[in-house]
C-alpha cells in the first residue's frame, strides 16, 4: 500500500544526500533511542566500525541508555599479524582479554567514529566489549548475514549489561 506521498512502506529508512541522491540508511525497527531522546541508526555506525582492519563484526547498542556501547568481534588474523609485527607475545585464545588489543580497538574506534568523520557526539561509542568468537549464521546472523539483534541481545545479555553499568 502506498502512502499519500506515493512511497511504499517497507520499514526502510532513507534520506536525501547533499548530492540529491536517495540513500537507504537503516530499518525503522533498528532505530536506537537514547535516554536523552536522541534517535540514531546503528547500521551506518556498525558499517563504519567494520571498516577498521582490526574489526570483523560489530553491533551498536544503547536503547534507553545514556550512551552507546558496542560488541566487537575481532579480525583475529589481522590482530595476530599486528601483535607479531610489534613483537608482543600473545595466546590465540586470549586475544579478546589482552590490554594491548583493547587499547588498539579503543584507538581505532575513536578515529573511525568521531566528529571529524561526521558523527554526532551522541553517536560516539563510549564503551565496548570484545567477543572471542565470530557471529554465526543461524545464531547471531540471518541467512542474509544480517545481525539478528534480538538474538544477540538474548545471547550476550550479561556482556551488554556490563556496558551500561556505571
N, C-alpha and C positions, 0 to 999 in steps of 0.2 A: 504494500500500500504506500502510495506517495504522500508526502507532506504537502501542505498548501504551497510551499515554495518549489515543489517539484522534486524533492530529494527522496530517495529510497532509504527507509530507516533500517540500517544494517547493524547498528550498535558501534560502528566505527566512528572515530573522531578525526576530523580533518581541519585544516587551516589553509588560508591563502598565504603563500610566501611573498617576500618582498619582490620577487621576480614575476608575480602574478600567476604562479602555478599553484594547483591544489595539491596538498600533501597530506597523506594519512599519518596520524601521529599516535594512534593507540586505539583502545577499545573503551567505551564508556564504563564497562564493568570493572576495568582495571584502574580507574582513577583513584588516586590516594588523596584523602582529605586530612590534613594535619590538624592538630587540636586548635591551632590558631586560625583555622578556616581557610588556609591556603590549599588550593587544588593543584595537583600536578599529575602528569602522566609518567609512569615508571619506565615504559618501553624505551623512549629515547635516551634516558639516563643509563639503562641497562645496556643498550647498544653501544653507547659511548664507553662504558666501563670495559666492555669486551673488545674494544679496540686496543687496549693495553696488551702488550706482548706477554704479560705475566698472568692475565686473567682469561680463563677458558669460558666460564659461565658466571652470571650474576643475577640476583633478584633483589630489587629495591623494595623496602618495607617501611611502614610508618603510619598506617591508618590509625587516626585518632591519637597520634603521638606528637610530641613537641618537635621532633626532628626525624630525619631519615636515617635508616640503617640499611645494611646490605649483607646478604650471604654471598660469599665469593668462593668460586671453585677455581683453584689454581691451574695454570698451564704448567703442569708438573715438569714436562720436558724442558721448557724454557727456563723455569726456576732452577732446575738441576744444572743446566748449562751456565746460568748466571753464577751460581754458587761455586761451580768448578772454576770458572774464569777468575773469580775473586779469591780463590783458594780458601773457601770457607767450608770446613767439614760438615757433613750432614748425613742423616739417615733418611732414606726414601720415605719411610712410613711416619716420619716426624716433621715433614716439611711444614705442615699447617700450624704447628706449635712453635716453630723457630722464631725468635725475636727478630732476627735479620730479615726473614721473609715477611713478617708482619710490618716491619719498617718499610721495606721495599714496596709493598702493596699500599700502605698508607701514603707514601710519597707519590706513587702512581695515581691513586685516586685523587689526591689533592691537585695534581697537574691537569688531569683529564676533566674533572667535574669542578670547574672554577668559574668565577665571574669573567675571567679573560676568555673562556671558551663559550660564553653566552648563557651560562646557567645562573639563575637567581639564587640568592643566598639560602632560601629555604629548600632549594634543590640539591644542596651540597650533602654529601654522605658524612654524617657525624661519627657513626660507629659502624664497624663491620665485624664479621666473623668469618674466618677461613674454614672451609669444609675440606675434609680429607678425601672425599670421593666425588666423582662427577655425577650430575643429574642423569637419570636413565629413562629411556622411553618405557612407558608403562608404569613408571613410578612418578617421578617429578616432571617428566616431559610427555607431551601428547605424541601421537604418531607423526604429527607435522613438526616435531621438535620445538613446540611452543611450551612455555612454562605453565605447569598446572598449579596455579597459585594456591588454590585451596589445599591441595595435597602437600605442597611444600610447607604451608603454614601448619598443617597437621603433623607431618613427619618431623619438622625441625622446631616444634613448639617451644621446647626448653631453650634452644640456642637463640631463638627470636626474642623470647622474654628477657634473656641476658642483655640483648642490645639496648633495651629500653629501661633497664633498672638504673636508678640514679647512683 
